[in-house]
Amino acid sequence: MNNHFIGKNFFITTNKLKRYLDKNHQKTGIYLGQARILRFLFLRKNEKTYQKDIENHFQIRAGTVTGLLDGLINLDLIERIDSTKDKRKKFIKLTNLGKDKAEEAFKTILSFETNLDNLLNDEEKNNLLIIFNKINNWIDQMEELN
């Protein structure tokens, strides 16, 4: 890797990771972004989850989340349900088919995480997490300035 182009190499690695995961999730008929949301909803199955929760958790824009949710609704994997407290709000709930797909997505992600975990030793993992945190904090600071 050319160390002079850290951003470029970071994007290349990220794109490869996404492609790899997308390919594995497509075997079950969903895409990576959809799988991540299904898994998130599955882990929060005992809580009411709103679109804003997804936006905040994944640090993605409202329009992106809306598109992902619309796609999941079209696949009958989730439904939007009107809040009894605030009619402007709708919470998101997995359908039975969505629960099944979420479990499949969870297995795919767990396998991926296990492979990554086995690839790196403890020192490498700790260093990588430190680097990710440093980059994320820098981006957050830069976004606050703009």
Helices and strands as residue ranges (DSSP letters): G 3-5, H 6-26, H 32-43, E 49-50, H 51-58, H 62-74, E 78-82, E 90-94, H 96-119, H 122-145
